[in-house]
Amino acid sequence: MRNIRLIIEYDGTGFNGWQTQERTSAQAHPIPQGYGAGKGTSKRVKTIQGEIEKAGKKLLGNKISLTGASRTDSGVHAKAQAANFRTDSNLPLYNIKNGLNSLLPRTISIVSAEEAALNFHSRFDSKSKLYKYTIVSRKSRSPLLEKHAAYFSYDLNISAMRKACRYLLGKKDFRSFQTSDKKEKDSIRTVKKIEIVSRPPLVEIYVQADGFLYNMVRNIAGTLMEIGRGRFKPETVKEILEKKHRPSAGQTAPAKGLCLERVFY
């Protein structure tokens, strides 16, 4: 038995996130009430994990079960998603990497494949993850960046945004930055790094933490954008954290601006 670790790059546009899932045909194409829709039939939703598992089965002859370090949402991208799967195949790593790439859509690429210890787990063994959120801050939209950055027509005060970031560093309760309908038992996370890089018209927000709540980075980005345009003061972030109430923070920024940059082990 072998445990293969992959580093994967993908454009999340058009995918229903990372994790394999199923839905019924009734959910996919709702039928008006009173027409006897029934429960419908099961239909696989297009996901990153699903596409790689499908390619793995063709390549190796057996179904593989892929474990990802981060369950990125619909429309979210990755520069270096980490994942692993077990196999009895003796196929060389070079052939696994190239074979998978030959079967995958061009929006997904296996950057590397290597042997890992049998007990290695991409998700549970990770020490921290680094995400980048990209904003196009100018008066006109950018067609070239439409799929990979959030458009924001307001001028952003980068200095105010950087000042606000100081309140997010360290071990804190990030309940206010967790999506309201996704409650986790423990909302304590440690933000190790948060940095804003300005390359007009692009503004990039980098957040590294030991773990993330659902939509945590997108909610942080949305709040920092409100601070940048002057709707919130930088010190408001401290009050938002103390309230532990999602509506007190800014809006959730669009998924397309988010990218998983690296997983640390």
C-alpha positions in Angstrom: 0.0 0.0 0.0 1.2 3.5 -0.9 0.1 6.9 0.3 0.4 9.5 -2.5 0.5 13.2 -1.7 -0.5 15.7 -4.4 -0.1 19.4 -4.8 -3.0 20.7 -7.0 -3.6 24.0 -8.7 -7.1 24.8 -10.0 -9.4 27.5 -11.2 -12.6 27.0 -9.1 -14.8 28.8 -11.6 -17.7 26.5 -12.6 -17.0 24.0 -9.9 -19.2 23.4 -6.8 -16.2 23.6 -4.6 -13.6 21.0 -3.6 -15.6 18.3 -1.9 -17.5 15.5 -3.7 -21.3 15.8 -3.2 -24.5 14.5 -4.7 -27.9 16.1 -5.3 -31.1 14.8 -6.6 -32.5 15.7 -10.0 -35.4 17.3 -8.3 -32.9 19.7 -6.6 -31.1 20.4 -9.8 -34.4 21.1 -11.7 -37.2 22.0 -9.3 -40.7 21.1 -10.4 -43.6 23.3 -9.3 -45.6 22.1 -6.4 -48.5 19.8 -7.3 -46.8 18.1 -10.2 -45.6 15.1 -8.4 -41.9 15.6 -8.6 -41.0 12.8 -6.2 -37.6 12.5 -4.6 -35.7 12.6 -8.0 -32.6 10.6 -8.9 -29.1 11.1 -7.6 -26.9 13.3 -9.7 -23.2 14.0 -9.1 -22.2 17.6 -8.8 -19.1 18.8 -10.5 -16.3 19.2 -7.9 -12.5 19.3 -7.9 -12.2 16.2 -5.7 -14.7 14.4 -7.9 -12.8 15.2 -11.2 -9.5 13.9 -9.7 -11.1 10.8 -8.3 -12.7 10.1 -11.6 -9.3 10.5 -13.4 -7.6 8.4 -10.7 -10.0 5.5 -11.3 -9.3 5.6 -15.1 -5.6 5.8 -14.6 -5.1 3.2 -11.8 -8.0 0.9 -12.5 -9.5 1.2 -9.0 -11.5 3.9 -7.2 -9.4 6.2 -5.1 -10.5 8.3 -2.1 -8.9 11.7 -2.1 -8.5 13.7 1.1 -7.9 17.4 0.7 -6.3 19.8 3.2 -9.0 22.5 2.6 -12.6 22.1 1.5 -12.6 25.2 -0.7 -16.1 26.5 -1.6 -17.8 27.0 -4.9 -15.8 29.4 -7.1 -12.7 29.5 -4.8 -9.3 28.8 -6.5 -6.1 27.1 -5.3 -2.5 27.6 -6.1 -1.3 24.8 -3.9 -4.0 22.6 -2.5 -2.6 19.5 -0.7 -4.3 16.1 -0.9 -3.5 12.5 -0.5 -4.9 9.1 -1.5 -3.9 5.4 -0.9 -3.3 2.9 -3.7 -1.9 -0.5 -4.4 -0.6 0.6 -7.8 3.1 0.4 -8.5 2.8 3.1 -11.2 5.8 5.5 -10.8 5.1 9.0 -9.4 6.0 10.6 -12.7 3.4 8.6 -14.5 0.8 9.2 -11.8 1.3 13.0 -12.1 1.3 13.1 -15.9 -1.4 10.5 -16.3 -3.8 12.4 -14.0 -3.1 15.6 -15.9 -3.8 14.0 -19.2 -7.3 13.0 -17.9 -8.2 16.2 -16.0 -9.8 19.3 -17.4 -7.4 22.1 -18.2 -8.7 24.1 -15.2 -7.1 21.5 -12.8 -3.4 20.6 -12.7 -1.4 18.2 -10.6 1.7 20.2 -9.8 3.5 17.4 -8.0 3.1 13.9 -6.7 5.3 12.3 -4.0 5.3 9.4 -1.6 4.1 10.1 1.9 4.0 8.1 5.2 1.0 5.8 5.4 -0.4 7.7 8.3 -0.1 11.1 6.6 -3.4 13.0 6.5 -3.5 16.1 4.3 -6.1 17.8 6.5 -5.4 16.8 10.1 -1.6 17.0 9.8 -1.5 20.6 8.4 -0.2 23.2 10.8 -1.6 26.2 9.0 -3.0 27.5 5.7 -2.3 30.6 3.8 -5.1 32.3 1.7 -5.0 35.3 -0.6 -8.0 37.5 -1.3 -7.6 39.7 -4.4 -9.5 43.0 -5.0 -9.6 45.1 -8.1 -10.0 48.7 -6.8 -10.8 51.1 -9.6 -13.7 52.9 -11.2 -14.1 50.4 -14.1 -14.4 46.6 -14.1 -11.5 44.4 -15.3 -12.7 41.7 -17.8 -9.3 40.0 -17.6 -9.6 39.6 -13.8 -13.3 39.0 -13.6 -13.0 35.3 -12.6 -10.2 35.8 -10.0 -10.7 39.1 -8.2 -13.6 41.0 -6.6 -14.4 44.3 -8.2 -14.6 47.3 -5.8 -15.3 50.7 -7.3 -14.4 52.7 -4.2 -11.0 54.0 -3.4 -9.4 52.1 -0.5 -7.5 53.5 2.4 -4.7 50.9 2.6 -3.2 52.5 5.7 -6.6 52.1 7.6 -7.0 48.5 6.4 -3.5 47.7 7.7 -4.2 49.3 11.0 -7.3 47.2 11.3 -5.4 44.0 10.6 -3.5 44.3 13.9 -6.7 43.5 15.8 -7.0 40.2 14.0 -3.6 38.8 14.8 -3.2 36.1 17.5 -5.5 33.6 19.2 -9.0 35.0 19.2 -12.7 34.0 19.0 -13.7 34.6 15.4 -17.4 33.9 15.8 -18.2 37.3 14.3 -16.5 36.2 11.1 -18.2 32.9 10.8 -21.2 32.4 8.5 -24.4 32.6 10.5 -25.8 29.2 9.4 -22.5 27.3 9.9 -21.9 27.1 13.7 -18.8 25.2 14.8 -18.4 24.2 18.4 -15.0 25.9 18.7 -14.6 29.3 17.0 -11.2 30.0 18.5 -8.5 30.3 15.8 -5.0 31.7 15.7 -4.1 34.1 12.9 -0.4 34.0 12.4 -0.1 36.5 9.7 -2.3 39.1 7.9 -0.8 41.3 5.3 -2.1 43.7 2.7 -0.1 44.2 -0.5 -1.1 47.1 -2.7 -0.3 46.9 -6.4 -2.8 49.3 -8.0 -5.4 48.6 -9.1 -4.9 45.3 -7.2 -5.1 44.9 -3.5 -4.2 41.5 -2.0 -5.0 40.4 1.5 -3.0 37.5 2.8 -4.2 35.6 5.9 -2.4 32.7 7.5 -4.0 30.8 10.4 -3.9 27.4 12.1 -7.5 26.9 10.8 -10.4 28.8 9.4 -14.1 28.9 10.1 -16.6 28.7 7.3 -16.2 31.9 5.1 -13.9 33.4 7.7 -11.4 34.9 5.1 -14.2 36.2 2.9 -15.9 37.8 5.9 -12.6 39.4 7.0 -12.0 40.7 3.5 -15.4 42.2 3.3 -14.9 43.9 6.6 -11.5 45.3 5.6 -13.0 46.6 2.4 -15.7 48.5 4.4 -12.9 50.0 6.5 -10.9 50.9 3.4 -13.9 52.8 2.0 -14.4 54.6 5.3 -17.7 53.0 6.6 -15.9 51.4 9.6 -13.0 52.7 11.6 -10.0 50.4 12.0 -10.6 50.0 15.8 -14.2 48.7 15.0 -12.6 45.3 14.3 -11.9 45.0 18.1 -15.5 45.7 18.9 -16.7 43.2 16.2 -14.6 40.4 17.7 -15.9 41.2 21.2 -19.6 41.1 20.1 -19.2 37.5 18.6 -22.1 38.4 16.4 -21.9 37.9 12.6 -24.1 40.8 11.6 -21.8 43.2 13.3 -19.0 42.6 10.7 -18.9 43.5 7.0 -20.5 41.7 4.1 -19.1 38.4 2.8 -16.8 39.1 -0.1 -17.3 37.2 -3.4 -15.8 33.7 -3.6 -14.0 34.4 -6.9 -11.4 36.6 -5.1 -10.2 33.8 -2.8 -7.3 31.5 -3.5 -5.6 28.9 -1.3 -1.9 29.8 -1.6 -0.2 27.2 0.5 -0.7 24.5 3.2 2.0 24.3 5.9 3.1 21.0 7.5 
